[in-house]
Amino acid sequence: MSNSFGKIFKITTFGESHGPLIGVVIDGCPSNIEITENEINFELQKRRPNLNEFVSKRNEIDSAKIVSGVFNGKTTGAPICILIENKDVKSKNYDKIKVLLRPSHANYTYLQKYKIFDHRGGSRASARETAARVAAGAVAKKILKTLDIKIFAYVKSIGEIISDVKIDDLENIYKSKIFCPDKIAEKKMIEKLKDIQKEEDSIGGVVEFVILNVPPSLGEPIYDKLNAKLAAALISIPAAIGFEIGDGFVGTKKMGSKRNDLFAFEKGKIVTKTNNEGGIQAGISNGQLIVGRVAFKPTPSIGKPQETIDIYGNKKVLEFPNDKRSDPCIAIRAASVVEAMCSLVMIDSYLLNRVATLDPLLKLNPLLKKDETKKHKLKKP
């Protein structure tokens, strides 16, 4: 259950970390959207393992294969199925720990729920599943591009090191090997990661996302608020432990008179003077930048020995092979997954919004005279 996400643009992912393949089915994608395997692979390369010395050494090429829903390079309106083979599985590494309860992992809770668990690499709970989300996100991004909606995600912090990223820096995110366009912070983060790796340990981080050119009106009250959908999507990413929108928890320290986003009319449109709400008011986009953050815990798979028990209650010591197949900081590769999930939320919200009103021409515009609104109203039958 619960392997699907979205209402109109709906995805269902499948496959396990050490199975023959993983994949995704996309239902509800509009027809005649141009998409190729190369475009999907471009996005997959951002999150694939073995990119550099600061991510998992699992050597997966992550090459997508479209097996349905696309004809002559265009979507047909039928379900799109994308497959990604698992090439570099080393299942034997997990055999000697298959009865151990791995700290902060899924095997205990999955065993309690399903009474069975595929111990190889975390199975369905593995971050490997997120490659399928990124593949679906590539299709969503292609549609959003036609709407000029752009989505960026980058490493905001690793441990206590916080980056300072400006709008002009966003295009440079993927020029950084750790997806942090702040060069000063990037250098400090890299040194921190080197120390962590020497200690055979891991560290947490925060990914910030920015969504540009979002029109006002996206989001559905009451239970499908745009910020609620973003929260659900992003917290569903493996190892995500926190979400905030706008100024987030910092906003709780402010007075309402200082925090409220005051409205103004500039260059022919309604804007807010500040953006503490993060571009969303009452669960609906207000036309400003959508900004938020996702916190990721330290990778639970580490080289250091850890005390635990086995499934029979016997005390054990978990010693996992130091084969460097786990990320020292999950936030690095999670940036591309955050982009993908934001893309899925935005396209689903856009498609839902198209049925919110029968008259899309009737807009809130202070410069539109009352008499002019009459020509936009629907005629009575």
KEFI-863049 format. One record per residue: residue in three letters; z, x, y of N, C-alpha, C, O in turn. Coordinates in steps of 0.2 Angstrom, whole numbers, plus 5000, padded with zeros to 4 digits. Example, Ala and Ser with C-alpha at 12.3 -4.5 7.8 and 13.67 -1.06 7.14 Angstrom:
<rs>
ALA503950664972503950624978503950664984504250714983/SER503550644989503650684995503950645000504050675006/
</rs>
This chain:
<rs>
MET500050044994500050005000500050045006500250105006/SER499850015012499950055018499450115019499650165022/ASN498950115016498450175017497850155022497450195022/SER497950095025497450075030497750075037498350065038/PHE497250085042497550085049496950055053496350065052/GLY497150015058496649985062496549905061496649885055/LYS496349875065496149795064495449785064495149755059/ILE495049805069494349795069493949865066493649865061/PHE494149915070493849985067494450005062494950035064/LYS494349995056494850005051494750055046494150065044/ILE495150105045495050155041495550155035496150125035/THR495350175029495750185023495650255020495050265018/THR496150295020496050355017496350355009496750315007/PHE496050405006496250404999496250484996495950525000/GLY496550494990496550564988497150594988497550574993/GLU497250644984497850684985497750764986497150784986/SER498250794988498250864990497850914985497450954986/HIS498050904978497750944973497250904968497150924963/GLY497050844971496550804967495850834968495850884972/PRO495350804965494650834966494350824973493950864975/LEU494650774976494350764983494850714987495250684984/ILE494750714993495050664998494450635002493950655002/GLY494650575005494150545008494350485012494950465013/VAL493850455016494050395020493450345020492850365019/VAL493650285020493150225021493350195028493850175029/ILE492750195032492850165038492450095038491850085037/ASP492850045040492549975040492649945047493149955051/GLY492049915049492049885056491749935061491849915067/CYS491449985059491050025064490449995066490049975062/PRO490349985073489749955075489049995072489150055071/SER488549955072487949985070487550025075487750025081/ASN487150065073486650105077487050165081486850185087/ILE487650185078487950245081487650305078487750305072/GLU487350355082487150415079487750455076488150475080/ILE487750475070488250525068487950565062487550535058/THR488150625062487950675056488450705053489050705056/GLU488350735047488950765044489150835048489650855048/ASN488650865052488850915056489250905061489750945063/GLU489250845064489650825069490350815066490850825070/ILE490450785060491050775057491350845055491950855056/ASN490950885053491150955051491450995057491951035056/PHE491150985063491351015069492050995070492451045072/GLU492250935069492950915071493450945065493950965066/LEU493150945059493550965053493751035054494251055052/GLN493351075057493451145057494051165062494351215061/LYS494251115066494751125071495451125067495951155069/ARG495451085062496151075058496151115051496651115048/ARG495551135049495551165042495951225042496151265046/PRO496251235036496651295034496251365035495651365035/ASN496651415035496351485035495951495041495451545040/LEU496051465046495651485052495851545055495451585058/ASN496551565055496751625058497451645054497651605050/GLU497751695057498351715054498951675055499551685052/PHE498951625059499451575061499451505057499851465059/VAL499051505053498951435049498951455041498951505039/SER498951395037498951405030498351445028497851435030/LYS498551485023497951525020497551485014497151515011/ARG497751425013497351385008496651385011496451365016/ASN496151415007495451425009495051365007494651365002/GLU495051315011494651255011494151255016494251265022/ILE493451245014492951245018492951175022492751175028/ASP493151125019493151055023492451035025492351035031/SER492051025020491351005022491250935020491350915014/ALA491150885025491150815024490450795021489950825022/LYS490450745017489850715014489850645015490350605012/ILE489450615019489350545020488950515014488450535013/VAL489250465011488950435005488750365006488450335001/SER488950335011488750265013488850245020489250285023/GLY488450195022488550165029488150205034488250185040/VAL487750255032487350285037486650295034486550315029/PHE486150275038485450275036485050305042485050285047/ASN484650355040484250395045484650415051484450415057/GLY485250435050485650465055486050415059486350435064/LYS486050355058486350295062486750255057486650245051/THR487350235060487750185056487450115055487050095060/THR487550085049487150025048487549965049487349905049/GLY488249975050488649915050489049905044489549865043/ALA488849935038489149935032489749985032489750035036/PRO490249975027490750025027490450095026490050115022/ILE490750145030490550215029491050255025491750245026/CYS490850285020491250325015491150395016490550425016/ILE491650435018491650505019492050545014492650525013/LEU491750595010492150635005492250705007491750735010/ILE492750735005492950805007493250835000493750814998/GLU492850884997493150914991493750954992493750994997/ASN494150954987494651004987494451064983494351054977/LYS494351124986494151184982494651234980494651254975/ASP495151244984495651294983496351274981496751274985/VAL496351244976497051214973497351264969496951294964/LYS497951274969498351324965498951284962499551294964/SER498751234958499251194955499851224951500451204951/LYS499651284948500151314944500751344948501351344945/ASN500651354954501251374959501751324959502351344960/TYR501651264958502151204958502451184952502951154952/ASP502151214946502451194940503151214939503551174936/LYS503351274941504051294940504551254944505151264943/ILE504351224949504851184954504751114953504951074958/LYS504351084948504151014948504750974948504750914950/VAL505350994945505950954944506450964950506950934950/LEU506251004954506751024960506650974966506050954967/LEU507150954969507050914975506950964981507450994983/ARG506450964984506251004989506550984996506350924998/PRO506951024999507251005005506750975010506251005012/SER506850915013506450885018505750875016505250865020/HIS505650865010504950845007504950775004505450735005/ALA504450755001504350684999504550674992504550614990/ASN504650724988504650704981505250664979505250624975/TYR505850674983506450624981506250554983506350514979/THR506050544989505950474991505350444987505350384986/TYR504850474986504250454982504550434975504350384972/LEU504950474972505150464965505650394965505550354961/GLN506050394970506450334971506050264972506150214969/LYS505450274975505050214976504550194971504550144968/TYR504250254968503750234963503850254956503550244951/LYS504450294955504650314949504150364945504150384939/ILE503750394950503250444947503050484954503050454959/PHE502950554953502650584959502250644956502450684952/ASP501650654959501250714958501550774962501450774968/HIS501850814959502250874962501750924965501950964969/ARG501150924963500650974965500550974973500150934975/GLY500851014977500651024984500850964988500650954994/GLY501350924986501550864990501150804989501250744992/SER500550804985500150744983499950704989499650734994/ARG500050644989499850594995500150615001499950595006/ALA500850635001501250655007501050715010501250735016/SER500550755007500350815010499950805016499650755017/ALA500050855021499650855027498850865025498450855030/ARG498650875019497950885017497650815018497050815020/GLU498050765018497750695019497450685026496950645027/THR497750725031497450715038496750735039496450725044/ALA496450775034495750795035495350735035494850725039/ALA495550685031495150625031495250585037494750555039/ARG495850585040495950555047495450585052495150555057/VAL495450655052495050685057494250675056493950665061/ALA494050665050493350645048493250575051492750565055/ALA493650525051493650465054493650465061493250425065/GLY494050505064494150515071493450545074493350525080/ALA493150585070492450605073491950555074491650555079/VAL491950505070491550445071491850405077491450385081/ALA492450395077492750355083492550395090492450365095/LYS492650465090492550505096491750495098491650485104/LYS491350485093490650475095490450415099490050415103/ILE490850365097490750295100491150305107490850275112/LEU491750335107492050335114491650375119491750365125/LYS491250425116490850465121490350425125490250445130/THR490150375121489650325125490050285130489650265135/LEU490650285130491050245135491350295140491750275144/ASP491250365139491450415143492250425143492550445147/ILE492550405137493250415136493350475132493050485127/LYS493750525135493850585132494550595130495050575134/ILE494650625125495350635122495450715120495050745117/PHE496050735123496250805122496950815119497350775121/ALA497050855115497750875112497850945112497350985110/TYR498450965114498551045114499251055112499751005113/VAL499451115111500151135109500551145116500351185120/LYS500951095117501351095123501951145122502051175127/SER502251145117502751195116502851215108502651185104/ILE503151275107503351305101504051325102504151375106/GLY504551305098505251325100505351305107505351255109/GLU505651355110505851355117505351365122505451365128/ILE504751385120504151415124503751355126503451315122/ILE503751335132503351275135502751295139502851345143/SER502151265138501551285141501551235147501851185148/ASP501151265152500951225158500251215159499851265161/VAL499951155157499251145156499051095161499351045162/LYS498451115165498151075170497551045167497351055162/ILE497350995171496750955169496150995168495750995163/ASP496051045172495451095172495551135166495051165164/ASP496151145163496251185157495951155150495951185145/LEU495951085150495851055144495251075140495251075134/GLU494651085144494051105140494151175136493751195132/ASN494651215138494751275135495251275129495451325126/ILE495451215127495951215122495751245115496151285113/TYR495151235113494951265107494651335107494351365102/LYS494751365113494651435114495251475112495151535111/SER495751445112496451475110496551465102496451415099/LYS496751515099496851515091497351475089497451445084/ILE497851455094498451415093498351355097498851315097/PHE497751335100497651275103498151265109498351205111/CYS498251325113498651315119498251355125498251415125/PRO497951315129497551345135497951385140497651415144/ASP498551375140498951415145499051485142499451495137/LYS498751535145498651605142499351635142499451675137/ILE499751625147500451655147500851635142501151675138/ALA500851565141501251535136501051555129501351565124/GLU500351555128500051565122500251635119500451645113/LYS500251685124500451755122501151755119501351785114/LYS501651715123502351715120502351675114502751695109/MET501951625113502051585107501751625101502051625095/ILE501251665102501051715096501551765094501551775088/GLU501851795099502351835097502951805093503251835089/LYS503151745095503651705092503451695085503851695080/LEU502751675084502551655077502551715073502651715067/LYS502351775075502451835071503151855069503151875063/ASP503551835073504251855071504451805066504851815061/ILE504251735067504451685062504151705055504451695050/GLN503551725055503151745049503551805045503651805039/LYS503751855049504151905046504751885043504951915038/GLU505051835045505751805043505551755037506051735034/GLU504951745035504751695030505051625032505251595027/ASP505051605038505351545040504751505044504151525044/SER504951455047504551405051504851385057505451395058/ILE504451355062504751325068504351265070503751255068/GLY504751225074504351155076504051165083504051225086/GLY503651115085503251115091503151045093503250995090/VAL502851045099502650975102501950985104501651035107/VAL501550925103500850925105500850865110501050815109/GLU500450885115500350835121499650815121499150855119/PHE499550755122498850725122498750695129499150665132/VAL498050695131497850675137497250635136496750655133/ILE497150565138496550525137496350505144496650475148/LEU495650525145495350525152494850465152494650445147/ASN494750435158494250385159494450315155493950285153/VAL495050305154495150235151495150185156495550185161/PRO494750125154494750075159495450035158495750035153/PRO495649995164496149955163496049895159495449875159/SER496549875155496549815151496549825144496649775140/LEU496549885141496549895134497349895132497749925135/GLY497349855126498049845123498249775123497949735127/GLU498549755117498649685116499449665116499749695111/PRO499649625120500349605120500449555114499949525113/ILE500949545111501649585112501749635107501949685109/TYR501449625101501549675096501049725094501149765090/ASP500549725098499949775098499849805105499349825107/LYS500449825108500449855114500049925113500149955108/LEU499749955118499350015117499850075116499650115111/ASN500350075119500850125118501150125111501350175108/ALA501250055109501550045102501050065097501250095092/LYS500450055098499950075093499850155093499750185087/LEU499850185098499850255099500450285095500450335091/ALA501050255096501650275093501650275085501750315082/ALA501350215083501350205076500850255073500950285067/ALA500250265076499750305074500050385073499850415068/LEU500350405078500550475079501150485075501250545072/ILE501650445074502150455070502050455063502350475059/SER501450425061501250425054500950495052500850505046/ILE500850535056500650605054501150635051501750635053/PRO501050675045501550705042501950755046501650795050/ALA502550755046503050805049503150785057503550815060/ALA502850725059502950705066503650675066503850635062/ILE504050685071504750665071504950635078505550605079/GLY504450635083504650605089504050585093503450615092/PHE504050535097503450515102503750495108504250465109/GLU503350505114503550485120502950475124502450515123/ILE502950425129502350415133502550425141503150415142/GLY502050455145502250465152502750515153502750575149/ASP503250505157503750555158504350545152504750585152/GLY504250495148504650495142505350495143505650455147/PHE505750535139506450535139506750565146507250545148/VAL506350605149506550625156506650575161507050575165/GLY506250515160506250465164506850425164507050395169/THR507250435159507950405159508450435163508950405165/LYS508250485166508750525171508550505178508950535183/LYS508050465179507850455186508050385188508250345184/MET508150375195508250305198507550265198507050295199/GLY507650205197507050165197506650175204506050175204/SER506950175209506650185216506250255216505750255220/LYS506450295212506050365212505550365207505050405207/ARG505650325201505150335196504650285196504050295194/ASN504650225199504150175199503550195202503450235207/ASP502950185198502350205200502050155206501850095204/LEU502050175212501850125217501050125217500650175216/PHE500850065219500050045219499750065226500150065231/ALA499150085225498750105231498050085230497850075224/PHE497650085235496950065235496550125238496550135244/GLU496250165233495850225235495150225232495050215227/LYS494750245237494050255235493750195231493350195226/GLY493950135233493650075231493950045224493750005221/LYS494550075222494850055216495650055217495950095221/ILE495950015213496750015212496950075208496750085203/VAL497450105211497750165207498450165208498750125212/THR498850205205499550215206499650285209499250335207/LYS500150295214500250355217500550415212500450475213/THR500950385207501150435202500950405195500650345195/ASN501150435190500950415183501550425178501450455173/ASN502150405180502650405176502650365170502950375165/GLU502250305170502150265165501650295160501550265154/GLY501350345161500850375157500250335156499850345150/GLY500050295161499350265161499450195157498850165156/ILE500050175155500050105151500650075155501250095155/GLN500550005156501049965159501049895155500549865154/ALA501649875153501749825149501249825142501049775140/GLY501149885140500749895134500049885135499649895130/ILE499849885141499049885143498949935148499249955152/SER498349975146498150025150498050005158497749945159/ASN498150045162498150035170497550065173497450065179/GLY497150105169496650145172496750215174496350255176/GLN497450235174497650305175497650345169497450325163/LEU497750415169497750455163498250435159498850415161/ILE498050425152498550415147498850485145498450525142/VAL499450495145499850555143500450545139500850495141/GLY500450585134501050575129501150635125500750685126/ARG501650635121501850695117502150675110502350615109/VAL501950715105502250705098502550765096502350825097/ALA503150755094503550815091503550825084503450775080/PHE503450885082503350905074503950945072504050995075/LYS504250935066504750975064504551035061503951045060/PRO504951085060504751145057504451135050504751085046/THR503951165048503651165041504251165036504551215036/PRO504351115031504851125026504751175021505251195018/SER504151195020503951245014504051315018503651335022/ILE504551345016504651415018504751465013504851445007/GLY504751525014504851585009505551595008505651625002/LYS505951575012506651585011506951545005506751485005/PRO507451575001507751534996508151474999508451485004/GLN508151414996508551364998508951334993508651314987/GLU509551314994509951284989509751204988509651174993/THR509751184982509551114981509851094974510251124971/ILE509551034972509751014965509050994962508550984965/ASP509050984955508450954952508550884951509050854953/ILE508050854948508150774947508650754943508750694942/TYR508950794939509550784935510250794938510750774935/GLY510250814944510850834948511150904947511650914949/ASN510750944943511051014943510851054949510351054952/LYS511351094950511251144956510751194955510651224949/LYS510251204959509751254959509551284965509851264970/VAL509151344965508951374971508151374971507851394966/LEU507951344976507251334977506951404980507051414986/GLU506551434976506151494978505451484977505151484972/PHE505051474983504351454983503951514984504151564988/PRO503451524980503051584981502751594988502551554991/ASN502851654990502651674997501951694998501751744999/ASP501551634997500851644996500451625003499851625004/LYS500851615008500651595015500151535015499751535019/ARG500351495011499851435010500251375014499951315014/SER500751385018501051345022501051365029501151425031/ASP500951315034500951335041501651355044502151325043/PRO501651415048502251435051502451385056503051375058/CYS501951345059502151295064501551235063501051245065/ILE501851185061501351125060500951105066500451075065/ALA501351105072501051085078500351115079499951075083/ILE500151175077499551205079498951165076498551145080/ARG498951155069498351115067498451045068497951005067/ALA499051015069499150945071498850925077498750865078/ALA498650975082498350955088497650915087497550865090/SER497250935082496650905080496750835077496350785078/VAL497350825073497450765070497750715076497550655075/VAL498150735080498350695086497750665090497650605091/GLU497250715091496650685094496250635090496050585093/ALA496250645084495950595079496250525079495950475080/MET496950525079497250465079497250435085497250365085/CYS497250465091497150435097496450405098496450355101/SER495950435095495350415095495250345091494950305094/LEU495550345086495550285082495950225085495650165085/VAL496450245088496850185092496350165098496350105099/MET496050205102495750185107495050145106494950095109/ILE494750165100494150125099494350065096493950015097/ASP494850055092495049995089495349945095495149885095/SER495649975100495849935106495349915110495349855113/TYR494849955111494249935115493849875111493649835115/LEU493749885105493449825101493849765102493549705102/LEU494449765101494949705101494849675108494849615109/ASN494849725113494849695120494149655122494149615127/ARG493649665118493049635120493049555118492649515121/VAL493649535115493649465114494249435118494449375117/ALA494549475123495049455127494849405132495349355134/THR494249405134494049355139493349345138492949385136/LEU493149275140492449255139491949285145491349275144/ASP492349305150491949325156492149395158492549405163/PRO491749445156491949515157491749535165491949585167/LEU491349485168491149505175491649485180491649515185/LEU492149445178492649425183493249475183493649485178/LYS493249515188493649575189494149565195493949535200/LEU494749595194495249595199494949655205495049715203/ASN494749625210494449675215494649645222494349595224/PRO495049675226495249655232494749645237494749605242/LEU494149675236493549675241493149615239492649605243/LEU493249585233492849525231493049465235493649445233/LYS492649435239492849375242492849315237492549315232/LYS493249265239493449205235492749175233492749145228/ASP492349165238491749125237491249165232490949135228/GLU491349235232490949265227491149265220490749275215/THR491749245219492049235212491749175208491749175202/LYS491549125212491249065209490649075205490549045200/LYS490249125207489649135203489749175197489349175192/HIS490349195196490549225189490849185184490849195178/LYS491049125187491449075182490949045178490349035179/LEU491249035172490848995167490748925169491148895171/LYS490148895168489948825169490248785164490348795158/LYS490548725166490748675162490248645158489648635160/PRO490348635151489748605147489648535149489248505146/
</rs>
